[in-house]
Amino acid sequence: RRAALQRAHFASPRAAAGSPAPSLARAMHRFRGACRGPGAQLCSGVGAVPRPRDAPAFFCVPRRWLRIERLDHAALGVRDLQVSKRWLSAVLGMEPFRADDPHFADDDLAMVRNGAACVALLRLPGREAPLEGSRSQKGHFAFRVSNEEFETFRRSLPALLERHRVTPEQKVDVEEQDYDVQRSLFFHDPDGNELEVTTWDSEPSEESEASAFLRSALLLDVRTAGEFRQVALPKSLLVPHVDLLDESAGGIERVLAAVEGDKSAPIAAFCAAGVRSATAKAVLEAHGFTNVQNWVNIEKILYSVSQSR
């Protein structure tokens, strides 16, 4: 059914009028799978294929799924925010995050992080105790590290737990598990919450520098709105280059908002032939952005992603 619908789409007047060619569509399908996971919408400008007469009412192609980028944070119920922050800093190297933001720091909430791993500490109300029970009953969360980091941490963890024990009753034992392809260390925080540090023996193959840049970069499309409607990369941000040149158009502000105010964030600018994206790169750098690359066009981005797989 899917193949028939695809043939019907590419034979339709809409496809003839400017929708992506089948080869480009297939390449974008691979790009979508490499960067966003299965089920993401192929192109923002291509509409759903008409529903077959005998298909159920909910039938629609392509189906759009929620695009999850990563786990944002995990939450821990703790009795004392300050004690937990000190313990997590001493044992896991976690640092305060948004400590001066009243939305993320008050008497009942504190955020800490190490790299991309972020933990929300929630003060337990009154006499409420942390979750109790076995690992399967109450759950836990794991921090992933490299093989080398795991070995170093494994040797130092028992002494760390003993040195930073908050109460005589606090558990300081370490349980080590070997799952053949994965190894894990299980231990507890001062409130009895179970934590895990894990590593995988089969590390993923190293990405090229270009692919690694693309995977973390804001994909900045500086073409026109009409070109964007015809074909667009998933999760790309449209800011026509004229909106960057005209300071009153708000283009710079939109880019700055997309990178959450971080002018050192990676940005991959592209257009159709590389001329407008070169201009966009120069304009952004003139406004203080320090990590902008000219990626020319969609085809170059797709080719780079396909080479890394």
Helices and strands as residue ranges (DSSP letters): H 2-10, H 13-16, H 22-35, E 74-78, H 81-92, E 95-96, E 109-114, E 117-123, H 135-138, E 141-144, H 147-163, E 175-178, E 182-188, E 194-200, H 209-216, E 218-221, H 225-230, E 237-238, H 241-245, G 247-249, H 251-258, E 267-271, H 275-286, E 292-297, H 298-307
